[in-house]
């Protein structure tokens, strides 16, 4: 089942999509539909429950709190431990307790990365300008 919608695009955006359609040898409507259908929208509800719950909680935060999440990081001690354990792990010299700590810090870092990405996506959806990667380091 499908529905028809009408949208207004800025001229430069339309030109990019028209060019993409031409290069793909497709009609503009087909090209746009492909882009929308295949867009990997990260919907929190589609993720495993503990992760889904954490990401969905971000959706209720105001922009200040979302920027705080986006700028967050592991504590300096955790980051130093994680870096040391990763280096030590590359030479296969981790003790069992170190391997456990590496796994815990890695899980925490991955969750933090997902939360930061989700916060940035929400901010962008709300109309905020998201800095480019090379500009991001200056903001931290």
Buried (B, 14 or more C-beta within 10 A) or exposed (E): EEEEEEEEEEEEEBEEBEEBBEEEEBEEEEBBEBEEEEEEEEEBEEBEEEBBEBBBEBEEBEEEEBBEBBEEEBEEEBEEBBEEBEEBBEEEEBEEEBEEBBEEBBEEBEBBEBBBBBBBBBBEEEEEEEEEEEEEEEEE
